[in-house]
């Protein structure tokens, strides 16, 4: 065994009379799929820096025999199960990344950790990669020699007991795997990317490719201005940073990822830095009629480096000076404002709008619109008057009544006529004048005579007579008053 990079390594050489490995140990399978690397625990980082060189080469025809770490002894009783699903995650020209799953049989007290070993193809010298067991199921063997073929295995350790090893089915060639470059441009950057003046532009563009690709950024085919744009590149992404975006930073930026001057991938980011537009120009009050006012204006000189989304029109009464929105997102440069109040005076203003918002200032009309009252002339309609004159006429006559002494009795009839007739009540052809025993009421042509507590003397013939300038009419009835027995 020899130490590499000054780090200690533990090895155990197999006896010279070792037999070939059992068929189950020599079985082969396809290399494991490549996975995304996961950070290893800090406790194992230092241990992973050691690598071993073979000390006792064996004949080329002889395959390596599985061995156990020198610091541990095989124990059949209480041994944990072997790690499962040992997978080669990544390999390059000086390191190998491995992952695996915990054994199915661990025991109630758990494991002390795992030991990773490797051996050059054609030798039996197994080198322990980590100086002490660790509990992570991912490990990176570093400081390897490019071009070597290594057999790799992992064992689980619990006290003095060591599990059977889990080994890769085929030796691993230590070399950089060629991977075509590919830029993974985020979806939101595939279309026009807008930012506001003064905002930070911080874009991270992931990519992949092996060996490490070369990255270049250009703007409209020209190199970037380092005073305006900062670029930070890593093995897996490139960061594009502008501290305070300005309108001059707008343009198409191209990122180029190249490997071996032959394989490359490109992506374009269309950056547009915008700000609020200027106000509309030449706002005029064209006409005012009835309840309506016509306005007209021109587009702003400065659109804010973006397409306009429309205009916002507002009105205000001269008395209150309060602004109310009439139109929003209006796309024309002329409009008619309706439903104004007669007798009021109005002023108007117009804002322009782009994706950044409304313009800071508005165009205000110089003239004031007066909604005048129109003169109204009343003309009476000609019609033929009708003569409603009519002599008195009873529409409901009096009816004979029989009542009991001491109970109030009422006589009722109805009369019509124009002019309004005078109603006279009579008893036995004698006019009833101001007598408290009788109460006569005439309302809307209904004539009533109330006789209070009549006696047999109040019986007789009662007459109601109506008289106006066109004539007279009368009706009568007989009243009988009984004396109770």
C-alpha positions in Angstrom: 0.0 0.0 0.0 1.2 3.5 -0.7 -0.2 6.9 0.5 -1.3 9.4 -2.0 -1.5 13.2 -1.3 -0.1 12.5 2.2 -3.4 11.0 3.4 -3.5 7.7 5.3 -5.1 4.7 3.6 -5.8 1.2 5.0 -5.3 -1.8 2.7 -5.3 -5.6 3.0 -3.6 -7.8 0.4 -5.3 -11.1 -0.6 -3.1 -14.3 -0.2 -1.2 -15.4 -3.3 -3.1 -18.7 -3.4 -6.5 -16.9 -3.4 -9.2 -18.6 -5.5 -11.2 -16.8 -8.2 -14.2 -15.0 -6.8 -17.5 -16.9 -6.6 -19.9 -16.6 -9.5 -22.3 -14.5 -7.4 -19.5 -12.0 -6.8 -18.3 -11.9 -10.4 -21.7 -11.3 -11.9 -21.9 -8.2 -14.2 -24.6 -5.6 -14.7 -25.0 -2.3 -16.6 -23.5 0.9 -15.0 -25.9 2.8 -12.8 -27.7 5.9 -14.1 -26.2 9.3 -13.5 -27.9 11.3 -10.8 -27.6 14.9 -9.6 -24.8 15.2 -7.0 -25.7 15.7 -3.4 -23.3 17.3 -0.8 -21.6 14.7 1.4 -21.5 15.1 5.2 -18.7 17.3 6.6 -17.3 14.4 8.7 -16.6 12.4 5.5 -15.2 15.2 3.4 -11.7 14.9 4.7 -11.8 11.1 4.5 -12.9 11.3 0.9 -9.6 13.1 -0.1 -7.5 9.9 0.1 -6.9 7.5 -2.7 -4.8 4.3 -3.0 -2.3 3.0 -5.4 -1.8 -0.8 -5.9 1.1 -2.4 -4.0 1.0 -6.1 -5.1 -0.1 -6.5 -8.7 -1.5 -9.9 -9.6 -1.5 -11.8 -12.9 -3.8 -10.0 -15.4 -6.1 -13.1 -15.8 -6.9 -13.1 -12.1 -10.0 -11.1 -10.8 -9.9 -9.3 -7.5 -11.1 -11.3 -4.5 -13.5 -9.5 -2.1 -11.8 -8.4 1.1 -12.8 -6.6 4.3 -11.2 -3.6 5.9 -8.1 -4.4 7.8 -9.5 -2.6 10.9 -12.5 -4.9 11.0 -13.0 -8.6 11.3 -15.7 -10.7 9.7 -18.3 -11.9 12.2 -21.1 -14.1 11.1 -23.3 -13.6 14.2 -25.0 -10.2 14.4 -23.6 -9.0 11.0 -25.7 -6.3 9.3 -27.1 -6.8 5.9 -25.2 -5.6 2.8 -25.9 -2.1 1.4 -28.4 -2.3 -1.5 -28.7 -0.5 -4.9 -25.1 0.6 -5.1 -25.1 3.1 -8.0 -22.4 5.0 -9.9 -23.8 8.6 -9.8 -21.0 10.5 -11.6 -17.4 10.1 -12.8 -14.8 12.5 -14.2 -11.1 12.5 -14.7 -10.2 12.5 -11.0 -13.2 11.5 -8.9 -16.1 9.0 -8.6 -19.5 9.7 -6.9 -21.4 6.8 -5.5 -24.9 6.4 -3.9 -26.6 3.4 -2.3 -29.4 2.4 0.0 -29.3 1.2 3.6 -29.3 -2.6 4.3 -32.6 -4.3 4.7 -31.3 -5.8 8.0 -29.8 -3.2 10.4 -30.8 -4.2 13.9 -32.2 -2.2 16.8 -29.0 -0.4 17.6 -28.4 0.8 14.0 -25.1 0.9 12.0 -21.8 2.5 12.9 -21.5 3.5 9.2 -20.1 2.4 5.8 -16.7 1.7 4.4 -15.8 2.4 0.8 -13.0 0.5 -1.0 -11.6 0.5 -4.5 -9.1 -1.7 -6.3 -7.4 -1.4 -9.7 -8.6 -3.8 -12.3 -6.2 -6.8 -12.5 -4.9 -6.4 -8.9 -6.1 -7.6 -5.5 -5.0 -4.6 -3.5 -8.1 -3.1 -2.0 -7.7 0.5 -0.8 -10.0 1.9 1.9 -11.2 5.4 0.7 -12.4 6.6 4.1 -10.4 6.4 7.3 -13.5 5.8 9.6 -17.1 4.7 8.9 -19.7 7.3 8.0 -23.5 7.2 7.9 -24.2 9.0 4.7 -25.3 6.9 1.7 -23.4 9.1 -0.8 -19.7 9.3 -1.2 -17.1 10.9 -3.5 -13.8 9.2 -4.0 -11.3 11.9 -5.0 -7.7 12.3 -6.2 -8.0 9.3 -8.6 -5.7 8.8 -11.6 -7.3 9.4 -15.1 -7.3 6.3 -17.2 -7.4 3.8 -14.3 -10.1 1.1 -14.2 -11.3 0.6 -10.6 -13.5 -2.0 -8.9 -15.5 -0.4 -6.1 -17.4 -1.9 -3.2 -19.2 -0.7 0.0 -19.6 -2.6 3.3 -21.8 -1.8 6.3 -20.1 -1.8 9.8 -21.7 -2.5 13.2 -19.2 -2.8 16.0 -16.8 -5.6 15.1 -19.3 -7.1 12.5 -18.9 -6.3 8.9 -21.5 -7.0 6.2 -21.0 -8.7 2.9 -19.8 -6.1 0.4 -22.0 -4.4 -2.2 -19.9 -4.0 -5.4 -20.3 -2.4 -8.8 -20.7 -5.1 -11.4 -18.2 -3.6 -13.8 -15.0 -1.7 -13.3 -15.2 2.1 -13.6 -13.0 3.9 -16.1 -11.7 7.1 -14.6 -12.2 9.6 -17.3 -14.3 12.6 -18.2 -17.5 11.6 -19.9 -18.4 13.8 -22.9 -21.8 15.4 -22.5 -23.2 17.7 -25.2 -23.7 21.3 -24.0 -27.3 22.3 -23.3 -28.6 25.6 -22.0 -31.8 25.3 -19.8 -33.3 28.7 -20.4 -36.1 29.4 -17.9 -39.6 29.7 -19.4 -40.1 33.3 -18.4 -37.0 34.3 -20.3 -38.1 32.7 -23.6 -40.3 35.7 -24.4 -39.7 39.4 -24.0 -38.4 40.1 -20.5 -39.4 43.5 -19.1 -37.9 45.4 -16.2 -38.5 48.9 -14.9 -35.8 51.6 -14.9 -33.8 51.3 -11.6 -34.7 47.7 -10.9 -32.1 44.9 -10.4 -31.7 42.4 -13.2 -30.5 39.1 -11.7 -30.8 36.1 -14.0 -29.4 32.6 -13.4 -29.1 30.5 -16.5 -28.5 26.8 -15.8 -26.6 24.7 -18.3 -24.9 21.3 -18.5 -22.0 19.8 -20.5 -18.8 17.8 -19.9 -15.9 18.5 -19.9 -16.4 22.0 -18.4 -17.7 24.2 -21.2 -16.6 27.7 -22.1 -19.2 30.4 -21.7 -19.4 33.7 -23.6 -22.0 36.5 -23.4 -22.6 39.1 -26.2 -25.1 41.9 -26.7 -26.3 42.4 -30.3 -23.1 40.5 -31.4 -20.8 42.8 -29.3 -18.9 42.0 -26.0 -20.7 43.2 -22.8 -19.8 46.4 -21.1 -18.3 45.3 -17.7 -19.3 48.6 -16.2 -23.0 47.8 -16.8 -23.2 44.0 -16.6 -21.6 41.5 -14.2 -21.2 37.8 -15.2 -20.4 35.0 -12.8 -19.9 31.5 -14.2 -19.8 28.2 -12.4 -19.8 24.5 -13.5 -23.6 24.4 -13.7 -24.9 27.9 -14.2 -24.2 31.5 -15.3 -25.4 34.5 -13.4 -26.3 37.7 -15.4 -26.5 40.8 -13.1 -27.3 44.5 -13.6 -27.4 46.5 -10.4 -29.6 49.4 -11.7 -31.2 48.8 -15.1 -31.3 51.7 -17.6 -33.1 52.0 -20.9 -29.8 51.7 -22.7 -29.4 48.2 -21.3 -32.3 47.0 -23.5 -31.4 44.6 -26.2 -30.8 41.0 -27.1 -28.2 39.2 -25.0 -26.8 35.9 -26.3 -25.2 33.2 -24.2 -22.9 30.6 -25.9 -21.8 27.4 -24.3 -19.0 25.6 -26.2 -17.1 22.3 -25.7 -14.0 21.3 -27.6 -14.6 24.1 -30.2 -17.1 21.8 -31.9 -20.1 21.3 -29.7 -22.1 24.4 -28.7 -25.5 25.6 -27.6 -26.9 29.1 -27.8 -29.8 31.0 -26.2 -31.0 34.6 -26.5 -32.6 36.8 -23.8 -34.6 39.8 -25.1 -34.3 42.4 -22.3 -36.5 45.5 -22.4 -36.1 48.2 -19.7 -39.1 50.5 -19.6 -40.4 53.5 -17.6 -43.6 55.5 -17.5 -44.5 57.3 -20.7 -44.8 61.1 -21.2 -48.2 62.9 -21.3 -50.2 63.2 -24.5 -49.6 66.2 -26.7 -52.0 68.9 -28.0 -55.1 68.1 -26.0 -58.0 70.2 -27.4 -61.6 70.8 -26.6 -63.1 70.4 -30.1 -66.8 71.0 -29.5 -69.5 71.1 -26.9 -73.2 70.5 -27.6 -76.1 69.3 -25.5 -74.8 67.0 -22.8 -71.6 66.1 -24.8 -68.0 67.3 -25.3 -65.6 66.2 -28.0 -61.8 65.9 -27.2 -58.8 65.3 -29.4 -55.0 64.8 -28.7 -51.8 63.4 -30.1 -49.6 60.5 -28.8 -46.8 61.3 -26.3 -43.3 62.1 -27.6 -41.8 59.5 -25.2 -43.6 56.2 -25.0 -41.3 55.0 -22.1 -39.5 52.4 -24.4 -42.6 50.3 -24.6 -45.8 50.1 -26.6 -48.7 52.1 -25.3 -51.6 50.3 -23.8 -54.1 53.2 -24.2 -55.2 56.4 -22.6 -57.2 57.3 -19.5 -59.7 60.3 -19.8 -60.9 62.2 -16.7 -63.3 65.0 -16.1 -63.8 67.5 -13.2 -66.5 70.1 -12.4 -65.1 73.6 -12.0 -67.0 73.9 -8.7 -65.6 70.9 -6.9 -62.3 70.3 -8.8 -62.7 66.6 -8.2 -61.5 64.3 -11.0 -63.6 61.3 -12.2 -62.4 58.7 -14.7 -64.5 58.6 -17.9 -62.5 56.2 -20.1 -59.8 53.6 -19.3 -57.5 51.7 -21.7 -58.9 53.8 -24.5 -56.9 53.2 -27.7 -58.0 56.2 -29.9 -56.7 59.8 -29.9 -60.2 61.3 -29.9 -63.3 60.7 -27.8 -66.7 62.1 -26.9 -67.6 62.6 -23.2 -71.4 62.3 -22.6 -73.9 62.6 -19.8 -72.7 66.0 -18.6 -75.0 68.1 -16.3 -76.7 71.1 -17.8 -75.5 74.3 -16.2 -72.1 73.0 -15.0 -68.7 73.8 -16.4 -66.1 71.1 -17.0 -62.3 70.7 -17.6 -60.7 67.5 -18.9 -57.3 65.7 -18.7 -55.8 62.7 -20.4 -53.0 60.2 -19.2 -51.1 57.9 -21.5 -50.4 54.3 -20.3 -47.8 51.6 -21.0 -47.0 48.3 -19.2 -45.1 50.4 -16.5 -48.3 52.4 -15.7 -49.9 55.8 -16.3 -47.8 58.8 -17.2 -46.7 60.9 -14.2 -48.3 64.0 -15.7 -51.5 64.5 -17.7 -52.4 66.7 -20.6 -55.1 69.2 -19.4 -57.5 71.2 -21.6 -56.9 74.9 -21.7 -60.5 75.7 -22.5 -63.5 75.1 -20.1 -66.6 73.4 -21.5 -69.9 75.2 -20.4 -73.0 73.0 -20.6 -75.6 75.7 -21.3 -79.3 75.6 -20.6 -81.5 75.7 -23.7 -84.4 78.1 -23.8 -87.8 76.4 -23.5 -91.0 78.0 -25.0 -94.3 76.6 -23.8 -97.2 76.6 -26.3 -100.6 75.7 -24.9 -102.6 73.2 -26.9 -105.9 74.3 -28.5 -108.9 72.3 -27.4 -112.7 72.7 -27.4 -114.1 73.2 -23.9 -117.0 71.1 -22.9 -120.1 72.4 -21.2 -120.8 70.4 -18.1 -123.9 72.4 -17.0 -126.7 70.1 -15.9 -129.9 70.5 -13.9 -130.2 68.6 -10.6 -131.0 64.9 -10.9 -131.3 62.3 -8.2 -129.4 59.2 -9.0 -130.6 57.4 -5.9 -134.0 58.3 -4.4 -135.2 58.1 -0.7 -136.8 54.9 0.5 -139.5 54.5 3.1 -138.3 53.7 6.6 -139.7 52.3 9.8 -137.9 52.9 13.0 -138.3 52.5 16.8 -138.8 55.4 19.1 -135.5 56.6 20.7 -133.2 55.1 18.0 -131.4 57.5 15.7 -132.5 57.1 12.0 -130.8 58.3 8.8 -132.4 59.1 5.4 -130.0 59.0 2.4 -130.2 59.9 -1.3 -127.8 60.9 -4.1 -128.0 63.9 -6.5 -125.9 65.4 -9.3 -125.9 68.6 -11.2 -123.7 71.5 -12.3 -123.5 74.1 -11.0 -123.6 72.4 -7.6 -127.2 72.4 -6.5 -128.6 73.6 -3.2 -130.1 70.8 -1.1 -133.3 71.5 1.0 -134.9 69.0 3.4 -138.6 69.3 4.2 -141.1 67.4 6.5 -144.7 67.3 5.4 -143.9 70.1 2.9 -142.4 72.2 5.6 -138.7 73.2 5.3 -136.5 71.9 8.1 -134.4 74.7 9.3 -132.1 75.0 12.3 -133.5 72.3 14.4 -131.0 70.4 16.7 -133.1 67.3 16.2 -132.0 67.1 12.6 -128.5 67.0 11.1 -128.3 67.4 7.3 -125.0 66.6 5.5 -124.2 66.9 1.8 -120.8 65.4 0.5 -119.9 64.7 -3.1 -123.5 64.5 -4.1 -124.6 62.2 -1.2 -127.3 63.8 0.9 -128.1 62.5 4.3 -130.6 63.6 7.1 -130.1 62.2 10.6 -133.1 62.2 13.0 -132.0 62.0 16.6 -134.1 59.9 19.0 -137.3 60.1 17.0 -140.7 60.0 18.6 -144.1 59.1 17.0 -144.5 62.8 16.4 -141.5 62.7 14.0 -143.2 60.3 11.6 -144.4 61.7 8.3 -143.3 62.4 4.7 -139.8 63.7 4.2 -138.7 65.4 1.0 -135.2 66.2 -0.3 -135.2 69.0 -2.9 -132.2 70.1 -5.1 -132.1 73.5 -6.8 -129.6 75.2 -9.2 -129.8 77.8 -12.0 -130.9 75.2 -14.5 -133.8 73.7 -12.6 -134.8 71.6 -9.5 -135.6 68.1 -8.5 -137.0 66.4 -5.5 -137.6 62.9 -3.9 -139.6 61.9 -0.8 -140.2 59.0 1.5 -142.4 58.1 4.5 -141.0 57.5 8.0 -143.0 55.5 10.6 -142.0 55.6 14.2 -143.1 52.6 16.4 -143.6 52.5 20.1 -142.1 49.4 21.7 -144.7 47.3 23.7 
